[in-house]
Amino acid sequence: MAKTGPRNQVKLKSTESPYYYYSTKNKRNTPDRMTLRKYDPVVRRHVEFKEEK
């Protein structure tokens, strides 16, 4: 069975390549979609990653 609670796994997609990054977020504290600047190994630099459904 899956864990219960406010923390869920989210899929972050790079804005410049097809690369995905997985992270967790607390839905109670951040109900909006998440955006992070992370390293993208495909383009070899830091880019913005946006949360996907």
mmCIF file as Biopython writes it, N, C-alpha, C and O atoms, coordinates in Angstrom:
data_model
#
loop_
_atom_site.group_PDB
_atom_site.id
_atom_site.type_symbol
_atom_site.label_atom_id
_atom_site.label_alt_id
_atom_site.label_comp_id
_atom_site.label_asym_id
_atom_site.label_entity_id
_atom_site.label_seq_id
_atom_site.pdbx_PDB_ins_code
_atom_site.Cartn_x
_atom_site.Cartn_y
_atom_site.Cartn_z
_atom_site.occupancy
_atom_site.B_iso_or_equiv
_atom_site.auth_seq_id
_atom_site.auth_asym_id
_atom_site.pdbx_PDB_model_num
ATOM 1   N N  . MET A ? 1  ? 0.831  -1.192 0.000   1.0 0.0 1  A 1 
ATOM 2   C CA . MET A ? 1  ? 0.000  0.000  0.000   1.0 0.0 1  A 1 
ATOM 3   C C  . MET A ? 1  ? 0.871  1.250  0.000   1.0 0.0 1  A 1 
ATOM 4   O O  . MET A ? 1  ? 2.007  1.229  0.472   1.0 0.0 1  A 1 
ATOM 5   N N  . ALA A ? 2  ? 0.334  2.315  -0.525  1.0 0.0 2  A 1 
ATOM 6   C CA . ALA A ? 2  ? 1.063  3.581  -0.575  1.0 0.0 2  A 1 
ATOM 7   C C  . ALA A ? 2  ? 1.043  4.262  0.784   1.0 0.0 2  A 1 
ATOM 8   O O  . ALA A ? 2  ? 0.161  4.029  1.610   1.0 0.0 2  A 1 
ATOM 9   N N  . LYS A ? 3  ? 2.041  5.109  0.988   1.0 0.0 3  A 1 
ATOM 10  C CA . LYS A ? 3  ? 2.095  5.876  2.236   1.0 0.0 3  A 1 
ATOM 11  C C  . LYS A ? 3  ? 0.958  6.881  2.268   1.0 0.0 3  A 1 
ATOM 12  O O  . LYS A ? 3  ? 0.521  7.378  1.230   1.0 0.0 3  A 1 
ATOM 13  N N  . THR A ? 4  ? 0.490  7.172  3.457   1.0 0.0 4  A 1 
ATOM 14  C CA . THR A ? 4  ? -0.517 8.211  3.592   1.0 0.0 4  A 1 
ATOM 15  C C  . THR A ? 4  ? 0.133  9.414  4.244   1.0 0.0 4  A 1 
ATOM 16  O O  . THR A ? 4  ? 1.108  9.277  4.983   1.0 0.0 4  A 1 
ATOM 17  N N  . GLY A ? 5  ? -0.399 10.580 3.974   1.0 0.0 5  A 1 
ATOM 18  C CA . GLY A ? 5  ? 0.156  11.793 4.552   1.0 0.0 5  A 1 
ATOM 19  C C  . GLY A ? 5  ? 0.226  12.896 3.518   1.0 0.0 5  A 1 
ATOM 20  O O  . GLY A ? 5  ? -0.171 12.702 2.369   1.0 0.0 5  A 1 
ATOM 21  N N  . PRO A ? 6  ? 0.730  14.053 3.920   1.0 0.0 6  A 1 
ATOM 22  C CA . PRO A ? 6  ? 0.731  15.206 3.033   1.0 0.0 6  A 1 
ATOM 23  C C  . PRO A ? 6  ? 1.857  15.199 1.999   1.0 0.0 6  A 1 
ATOM 24  O O  . PRO A ? 6  ? 1.802  15.951 1.026   1.0 0.0 6  A 1 
ATOM 25  N N  . ARG A ? 7  ? 2.881  14.359 2.197   1.0 0.0 7  A 1 
ATOM 26  C CA . ARG A ? 7  ? 4.058  14.402 1.321   1.0 0.0 7  A 1 
ATOM 27  C C  . ARG A ? 7  ? 3.892  13.432 0.152   1.0 0.0 7  A 1 
ATOM 28  O O  . ARG A ? 7  ? 3.716  12.231 0.354   1.0 0.0 7  A 1 
ATOM 29  N N  . ASN A ? 8  ? 3.949  13.967 -1.080  1.0 0.0 8  A 1 
ATOM 30  C CA . ASN A ? 8  ? 3.787  13.149 -2.281  1.0 0.0 8  A 1 
ATOM 31  C C  . ASN A ? 8  ? 4.974  13.318 -3.209  1.0 0.0 8  A 1 
ATOM 32  O O  . ASN A ? 8  ? 5.659  14.340 -3.186  1.0 0.0 8  A 1 
ATOM 33  N N  . GLN A ? 9  ? 5.213  12.287 -4.038  1.0 0.0 9  A 1 
ATOM 34  C CA . GLN A ? 9  ? 6.282  12.367 -5.022  1.0 0.0 9  A 1 
ATOM 35  C C  . GLN A ? 9  ? 5.773  13.140 -6.232  1.0 0.0 9  A 1 
ATOM 36  O O  . GLN A ? 9  ? 4.654  12.915 -6.692  1.0 0.0 9  A 1 
ATOM 37  N N  . VAL A ? 10 ? 6.604  14.060 -6.751  1.0 0.0 10 A 1 
ATOM 38  C CA . VAL A ? 10 ? 6.232  14.842 -7.925  1.0 0.0 10 A 1 
ATOM 39  C C  . VAL A ? 10 ? 7.280  14.644 -9.009  1.0 0.0 10 A 1 
ATOM 40  O O  . VAL A ? 10 ? 8.438  14.333 -8.728  1.0 0.0 10 A 1 
ATOM 41  N N  . LYS A ? 11 ? 6.853  14.831 -10.248 1.0 0.0 11 A 1 
ATOM 42  C CA . LYS A ? 11 ? 7.719  14.674 -11.402 1.0 0.0 11 A 1 
ATOM 43  C C  . LYS A ? 11 ? 8.023  16.069 -11.938 1.0 0.0 11 A 1 
ATOM 44  O O  . LYS A ? 11 ? 7.108  16.817 -12.280 1.0 0.0 11 A 1 
ATOM 45  N N  . LEU A ? 12 ? 9.306  16.419 -12.014 1.0 0.0 12 A 1 
ATOM 46  C CA . LEU A ? 12 ? 9.714  17.727 -12.516 1.0 0.0 12 A 1 
ATOM 47  C C  . LEU A ? 12 ? 10.334 17.534 -13.891 1.0 0.0 12 A 1 
ATOM 48  O O  . LEU A ? 12 ? 11.244 16.722 -14.057 1.0 0.0 12 A 1 
ATOM 49  N N  . LYS A ? 13 ? 9.840  18.285 -14.889 1.0 0.0 13 A 1 
ATOM 50  C CA . LYS A ? 13 ? 10.342 18.166 -16.257 1.0 0.0 13 A 1 
ATOM 51  C C  . LYS A ? 13 ? 11.185 19.367 -16.605 1.0 0.0 13 A 1 
ATOM 52  O O  . LYS A ? 13 ? 10.823 20.503 -16.297 1.0 0.0 13 A 1 
ATOM 53  N N  . SER A ? 14 ? 12.308 19.117 -17.248 1.0 0.0 14 A 1 
ATOM 54  C CA . SER A ? 14 ? 13.200 20.185 -17.683 1.0 0.0 14 A 1 
ATOM 55  C C  . SER A ? 14 ? 12.515 21.018 -18.760 1.0 0.0 14 A 1 
ATOM 56  O O  . SER A ? 14 ? 11.779 20.488 -19.592 1.0 0.0 14 A 1 
ATOM 57  N N  . THR A ? 15 ? 12.763 22.336 -18.737 1.0 0.0 15 A 1 
ATOM 58  C CA . THR A ? 15 ? 12.168 23.216 -19.748 1.0 0.0 15 A 1 
ATOM 59  C C  . THR A ? 15 ? 12.955 23.182 -21.053 1.0 0.0 15 A 1 
ATOM 60  O O  . THR A ? 15 ? 12.485 23.697 -22.067 1.0 0.0 15 A 1 
ATOM 61  N N  . GLU A ? 16 ? 14.164 22.575 -21.044 1.0 0.0 16 A 1 
ATOM 62  C CA . GLU A ? 16 ? 15.007 22.604 -22.242 1.0 0.0 16 A 1 
ATOM 63  C C  . GLU A ? 16 ? 15.364 21.237 -22.810 1.0 0.0 16 A 1 
ATOM 64  O O  . GLU A ? 16 ? 16.011 21.161 -23.854 1.0 0.0 16 A 1 
ATOM 65  N N  . SER A ? 17 ? 14.962 20.167 -22.154 1.0 0.0 17 A 1 
ATOM 66  C CA . SER A ? 17 ? 15.261 18.826 -22.664 1.0 0.0 17 A 1 
ATOM 67  C C  . SER A ? 17 ? 14.186 17.858 -22.166 1.0 0.0 17 A 1 
ATOM 68  O O  . SER A ? 17 ? 13.325 18.247 -21.377 1.0 0.0 17 A 1 
ATOM 69  N N  . PRO A ? 18 ? 14.228 16.614 -22.615 1.0 0.0 18 A 1 
ATOM 70  C CA . PRO A ? 18 ? 13.227 15.641 -22.151 1.0 0.0 18 A 1 
ATOM 71  C C  . PRO A ? 18 ? 13.554 15.013 -20.796 1.0 0.0 18 A 1 
ATOM 72  O O  . PRO A ? 18 ? 12.900 14.050 -20.396 1.0 0.0 18 A 1 
ATOM 73  N N  . TYR A ? 19 ? 14.541 15.534 -20.091 1.0 0.0 19 A 1 
ATOM 74  C CA . TYR A ? 19 ? 14.993 14.961 -18.818 1.0 0.0 19 A 1 
ATOM 75  C C  . TYR A ? 19 ? 13.988 15.228 -17.701 1.0 0.0 19 A 1 
ATOM 76  O O  . TYR A ? 19 ? 13.405 16.309 -17.627 1.0 0.0 19 A 1 
ATOM 77  N N  . TYR A ? 20 ? 13.785 14.220 -16.820 1.0 0.0 20 A 1 
ATOM 78  C CA . TYR A ? 20 ? 12.881 14.342 -15.674 1.0 0.0 20 A 1 
ATOM 79  C C  . TYR A ? 20 ? 13.657 14.231 -14.381 1.0 0.0 20 A 1 
ATOM 80  O O  . TYR A ? 20 ? 14.688 13.563 -14.321 1.0 0.0 20 A 1 
ATOM 81  N N  . TYR A ? 21 ? 13.160 14.885 -13.350 1.0 0.0 21 A 1 
ATOM 82  C CA . TYR A ? 21 ? 13.743 14.833 -12.019 1.0 0.0 21 A 1 
ATOM 83  C C  . TYR A ? 21 ? 12.598 14.558 -11.054 1.0 0.0 21 A 1 
ATOM 84  O O  . TYR A ? 21 ? 11.546 15.189 -11.151 1.0 0.0 21 A 1 
ATOM 85  N N  . TYR A ? 22 ? 12.787 13.625 -10.122 1.0 0.0 22 A 1 
ATOM 86  C CA . TYR A ? 22 ? 11.735 13.278 -9.169  1.0 0.0 22 A 1 
ATOM 87  C C  . TYR A ? 22 ? 12.070 13.836 -7.802  1.0 0.0 22 A 1 
ATOM 88  O O  . TYR A ? 22 ? 13.211 13.743 -7.348  1.0 0.0 22 A 1 
ATOM 89  N N  . SER A ? 23 ? 11.080 14.414 -7.146  1.0 0.0 23 A 1 
ATOM 90  C CA . SER A ? 23 ? 11.266 14.994 -5.824  1.0 0.0 23 A 1 
ATOM 91  C C  . SER A ? 23 ? 9.978  14.810 -5.037  1.0 0.0 23 A 1 
ATOM 92  O O  . SER A ? 23 ? 8.969  14.362 -5.584  1.0 0.0 23 A 1 
ATOM 93  N N  . THR A ? 24 ? 10.010 15.156 -3.750  1.0 0.0 24 A 1 
ATOM 94  C CA . THR A ? 24 ? 8.794  15.094 -2.949  1.0 0.0 24 A 1 
ATOM 95  C C  . THR A ? 24 ? 8.417  16.492 -2.509  1.0 0.0 24 A 1 
ATOM 96  O O  . THR A ? 24 ? 9.274  17.364 -2.365  1.0 0.0 24 A 1 
ATOM 97  N N  . LYS A ? 25 ? 7.128  16.698 -2.298  1.0 0.0 25 A 1 
ATOM 98  C CA . LYS A ? 25 ? 6.678  17.997 -1.813  1.0 0.0 25 A 1 
ATOM 99  C C  . LYS A ? 25 ? 5.519  17.798 -0.850  1.0 0.0 25 A 1 
ATOM 100 O O  . LYS A ? 25 ? 4.766  16.830 -0.953  1.0 0.0 25 A 1 
ATOM 101 N N  . ASN A ? 26 ? 5.389  18.715 0.072   1.0 0.0 26 A 1 
ATOM 102 C CA . ASN A ? 26 ? 4.314  18.690 1.046   1.0 0.0 26 A 1 
ATOM 103 C C  . ASN A ? 26 ? 3.150  19.498 0.467   1.0 0.0 26 A 1 
ATOM 104 O O  . ASN A ? 26 ? 3.263  20.713 0.302   1.0 0.0 26 A 1 
ATOM 105 N N  . LYS A ? 27 ? 2.045  18.837 0.162   1.0 0.0 27 A 1 
ATOM 106 C CA . LYS A ? 27 ? 0.909  19.510 -0.476  1.0 0.0 27 A 1 
ATOM 107 C C  . LYS A ? 27 ? 0.253  20.551 0.418   1.0 0.0 27 A 1 
ATOM 108 O O  . LYS A ? 27 ? -0.341 21.507 -0.080  1.0 0.0 27 A 1 
ATOM 109 N N  . ARG A ? 28 ? 0.353  20.380 1.727   1.0 0.0 28 A 1 
ATOM 110 C CA . ARG A ? 28 ? -0.252 21.364 2.635   1.0 0.0 28 A 1 
ATOM 111 C C  . ARG A ? 28 ? 0.514  22.679 2.613   1.0 0.0 28 A 1 
ATOM 112 O O  . ARG A ? 28 ? -0.096 23.748 2.629   1.0 0.0 28 A 1 
ATOM 113 N N  . ASN A ? 29 ? 1.835  22.615 2.577   1.0 0.0 29 A 1 
ATOM 114 C CA . ASN A ? 29 ? 2.651  23.831 2.608   1.0 0.0 29 A 1 
ATOM 115 C C  . ASN A ? 29 ? 2.779  24.491 1.245   1.0 0.0 29 A 1 
ATOM 116 O O  . ASN A ? 29 ? 2.835  25.718 1.161   1.0 0.0 29 A 1 
ATOM 117 N N  . THR A ? 30 ? 2.827  23.702 0.172   1.0 0.0 30 A 1 
ATOM 118 C CA . THR A ? 30 ? 2.983  24.245 -1.179  1.0 0.0 30 A 1 
ATOM 119 C C  . THR A ? 30 ? 1.919  23.658 -2.094  1.0 0.0 30 A 1 
ATOM 120 O O  . THR A ? 30 ? 2.193  22.693 -2.808  1.0 0.0 30 A 1 
ATOM 121 N N  . PRO A ? 31 ? 0.711  24.216 -2.091  1.0 0.0 31 A 1 
ATOM 122 C CA . PRO A ? 31 ? -0.353 23.673 -2.938  1.0 0.0 31 A 1 
ATOM 123 C C  . PRO A ? 31 ? -0.165 24.003 -4.420  1.0 0.0 31 A 1 
ATOM 124 O O  . PRO A ? 31 ? -0.732 23.322 -5.274  1.0 0.0 31 A 1 
ATOM 125 N N  . ASP A ? 32 ? 0.627  25.044 -4.741  1.0 0.0 32 A 1 
ATOM 126 C CA . ASP A ? 32 ? 0.845  25.425 -6.140  1.0 0.0 32 A 1 
ATOM 127 C C  . ASP A ? 32 ? 1.876  24.499 -6.782  1.0 0.0 32 A 1 
ATOM 128 O O  . ASP A ? 32 ? 2.527  23.701 -6.109  1.0 0.0 32 A 1 
ATOM 129 N N  . ARG A ? 33 ? 2.004  24.628 -8.095  1.0 0.0 33 A 1 
ATOM 130 C CA . ARG A ? 33 ? 2.994  23.830 -8.814  1.0 0.0 33 A 1 
ATOM 131 C C  . ARG A ? 33 ? 4.398  24.327 -8.488  1.0 0.0 33 A 1 
ATOM 132 O O  . ARG A ? 33 ? 4.634  25.528 -8.352  1.0 0.0 33 A 1 
ATOM 133 N N  . MET A ? 34 ? 5.310  23.394 -8.368  1.0 0.0 34 A 1 
ATOM 134 C CA . MET A ? 34 ? 6.670  23.701 -7.950  1.0 0.0 34 A 1 
ATOM 135 C C  . MET A ? 34 ? 7.564  23.994 -9.156  1.0 0.0 34 A 1 
ATOM 136 O O  . MET A ? 34 ? 7.403  23.387 -10.215 1.0 0.0 34 A 1 
ATOM 137 N N  . THR A ? 35 ? 8.511  24.931 -8.991  1.0 0.0 35 A 1 
ATOM 138 C CA . THR A ? 35 ? 9.534  25.208 -10.002 1.0 0.0 35 A 1 
ATOM 139 C C  . THR A ? 35 ? 10.880 25.278 -9.299  1.0 0.0 35 A 1 
ATOM 140 O O  . THR A ? 35 ? 11.024 25.974 -8.294  1.0 0.0 35 A 1 
ATOM 141 N N  . LEU A ? 36 ? 11.860 24.565 -9.819  1.0 0.0 36 A 1 
ATOM 142 C CA . LEU A ? 36 ? 13.199 24.536 -9.231  1.0 0.0 36 A 1 
ATOM 143 C C  . LEU A ? 36 ? 14.246 24.695 -10.320 1.0 0.0 36 A 1 
ATOM 144 O O  . LEU A ? 36 ? 14.030 24.296 -11.464 1.0 0.0 36 A 1 
ATOM 145 N N  . ARG A ? 37 ? 15.383 25.282 -9.958  1.0 0.0 37 A 1 
ATOM 146 C CA . ARG A ? 37 ? 16.530 25.319 -10.863 1.0 0.0 37 A 1 
ATOM 147 C C  . ARG A ? 37 ? 17.465 24.186 -10.452 1.0 0.0 37 A 1 
ATOM 148 O O  . ARG A ? 37 ? 18.045 24.197 -9.366  1.0 0.0 37 A 1 
ATOM 149 N N  . LYS A ? 38 ? 17.596 23.214 -11.340 1.0 0.0 38 A 1 
ATOM 150 C CA . LYS A ? 38 ? 18.425 22.044 -11.068 1.0 0.0 38 A 1 
ATOM 151 C C  . LYS A ? 38 ? 19.368 21.818 -12.246 1.0 0.0 38 A 1 
ATOM 152 O O  . LYS A ? 38 ? 19.190 22.395 -13.319 1.0 0.0 38 A 1 
ATOM 153 N N  . TYR A ? 39 ? 20.373 20.970 -12.028 1.0 0.0 39 A 1 
ATOM 154 C CA . TYR A ? 39 ? 21.319 20.631 -13.089 1.0 0.0 39 A 1 
ATOM 155 C C  . TYR A ? 39 ? 20.682 19.634 -14.046 1.0 0.0 39 A 1 
ATOM 156 O O  . TYR A ? 39 ? 20.131 18.616 -13.627 1.0 0.0 39 A 1 
ATOM 157 N N  . ASP A ? 40 ? 20.765 19.939 -15.335 1.0 0.0 40 A 1 
ATOM 158 C CA . ASP A ? 40 ? 20.251 19.051 -16.376 1.0 0.0 40 A 1 
ATOM 159 C C  . ASP A ? 40 ? 21.448 18.421 -17.089 1.0 0.0 40 A 1 
ATOM 160 O O  . ASP A ? 40 ? 22.173 19.127 -17.790 1.0 0.0 40 A 1 
ATOM 161 N N  . PRO A ? 41 ? 21.676 17.112 -16.932 1.0 0.0 41 A 1 
ATOM 162 C CA . PRO A ? 41 ? 22.840 16.477 -17.555 1.0 0.0 41 A 1 
ATOM 163 C C  . PRO A ? 41 ? 22.766 16.398 -19.079 1.0 0.0 41 A 1 
ATOM 164 O O  . PRO A ? 41 ? 23.797 16.218 -19.727 1.0 0.0 41 A 1 
ATOM 165 N N  . VAL A ? 42 ? 21.595 16.526 -19.658 1.0 0.0 42 A 1 
ATOM 166 C CA . VAL A ? 42 ? 21.462 16.466 -21.113 1.0 0.0 42 A 1 
ATOM 167 C C  . VAL A ? 42 ? 22.054 17.719 -21.752 1.0 0.0 42 A 1 
ATOM 168 O O  . VAL A ? 42 ? 22.811 17.621 -22.718 1.0 0.0 42 A 1 
ATOM 169 N N  . VAL A ? 43 ? 21.718 18.891 -21.224 1.0 0.0 43 A 1 
ATOM 170 C CA . VAL A ? 43 ? 22.241 20.150 -21.773 1.0 0.0 43 A 1 
ATOM 171 C C  . VAL A ? 43 ? 23.457 20.652 -20.999 1.0 0.0 43 A 1 
ATOM 172 O O  . VAL A ? 43 ? 24.045 21.671 -21.361 1.0 0.0 43 A 1 
ATOM 173 N N  . ARG A ? 44 ? 23.834 19.947 -19.941 1.0 0.0 44 A 1 
ATOM 174 C CA . ARG A ? 44 ? 25.020 20.225 -19.124 1.0 0.0 44 A 1 
ATOM 175 C C  . ARG A ? 44 ? 25.038 21.611 -18.496 1.0 0.0 44 A 1 
ATOM 176 O O  . ARG A ? 44 ? 26.069 22.283 -18.487 1.0 0.0 44 A 1 
ATOM 177 N N  . ARG A ? 45 ? 23.907 22.031 -17.976 1.0 0.0 45 A 1 
ATOM 178 C CA . ARG A ? 45 ? 23.853 23.296 -17.234 1.0 0.0 45 A 1 
ATOM 179 C C  . ARG A ? 45 ? 22.602 23.326 -16.369 1.0 0.0 45 A 1 
ATOM 180 O O  . ARG A ? 45 ? 21.742 22.452 -16.478 1.0 0.0 45 A 1 
ATOM 181 N N  . HIS A ? 46 ? 22.504 24.326 -15.517 1.0 0.0 46 A 1 
ATOM 182 C CA . HIS A ? 46 ? 21.337 24.476 -14.656 1.0 0.0 46 A 1 
ATOM 183 C C  . HIS A ? 46 ? 20.196 25.098 -15.453 1.0 0.0 46 A 1 
ATOM 184 O O  . HIS A ? 46 ? 20.377 26.116 -16.122 1.0 0.0 46 A 1 
ATOM 185 N N  . VAL A ? 47 ? 19.037 24.487 -15.376 1.0 0.0 47 A 1 
ATOM 186 C CA . VAL A ? 47 ? 17.843 24.990 -16.058 1.0 0.0 47 A 1 
ATOM 187 C C  . VAL A ? 47 ? 16.666 24.906 -15.097 1.0 0.0 47 A 1 
ATOM 188 O O  . VAL A ? 47 ? 16.771 24.329 -14.015 1.0 0.0 47 A 1 
ATOM 189 N N  . GLU A ? 48 ? 15.557 25.483 -15.502 1.0 0.0 48 A 1 
ATOM 190 C CA . GLU A ? 48 ? 14.359 25.455 -14.675 1.0 0.0 48 A 1 
ATOM 191 C C  . GLU A ? 48 ? 13.597 24.158 -14.931 1.0 0.0 48 A 1 
ATOM 192 O O  . GLU A ? 48 ? 13.418 23.735 -16.073 1.0 0.0 48 A 1 
ATOM 193 N N  . PHE A ? 49 ? 13.157 23.542 -13.842 1.0 0.0 49 A 1 
ATOM 194 C CA . PHE A ? 49 ? 12.334 22.337 -13.904 1.0 0.0 49 A 1 
ATOM 195 C C  . PHE A ? 49 ? 10.966 22.695 -13.363 1.0 0.0 49 A 1 
ATOM 196 O O  . PHE A ? 49 ? 10.855 23.304 -12.300 1.0 0.0 49 A 1 
ATOM 197 N N  . LYS A ? 50 ? 9.915  22.316 -14.096 1.0 0.0 50 A 1 
ATOM 198 C CA . LYS A ? 50 ? 8.550  22.622 -13.673 1.0 0.0 50 A 1 
ATOM 199 C C  . LYS A ? 50 ? 7.813  21.333 -13.350 1.0 0.0 50 A 1 
ATOM 200 O O  . LYS A ? 50 ? 8.030  20.295 -13.975 1.0 0.0 50 A 1 
ATOM 201 N N  . GLU A ? 51 ? 6.941  21.425 -12.365 1.0 0.0 51 A 1 
ATOM 202 C CA . GLU A ? 51 ? 6.177  20.254 -11.927 1.0 0.0 51 A 1 
ATOM 203 C C  . GLU A ? 51 ? 5.173  19.851 -12.997 1.0 0.0 51 A 1 
ATOM 204 O O  . GLU A ? 51 ? 4.487  20.690 -13.580 1.0 0.0 51 A 1 
ATOM 205 N N  . GLU A ? 52 ? 5.105  18.540 -13.240 1.0 0.0 52 A 1 
ATOM 206 C CA . GLU A ? 52 ? 4.144  17.987 -14.189 1.0 0.0 52 A 1 
ATOM 207 C C  . GLU A ? 52 ? 3.148  17.133 -13.440 1.0 0.0 52 A 1 
ATOM 208 O O  . GLU A ? 52 ? 3.452  16.614 -12.366 1.0 0.0 52 A 1 
ATOM 209 N N  . LYS A ? 53 ? 1.968  16.985 -13.995 1.0 0.0 53 A 1 
ATOM 210 C CA . LYS A ? 53 ? 0.956  16.137 -13.360 1.0 0.0 53 A 1 
ATOM 211 C C  . LYS A ? 53 ? 1.287  14.686 -13.536 1.0 0.0 53 A 1 
ATOM 212 O O  . LYS A ? 53 ? 0.545  13.822 -13.067 1.0 0.0 53 A 1 
#
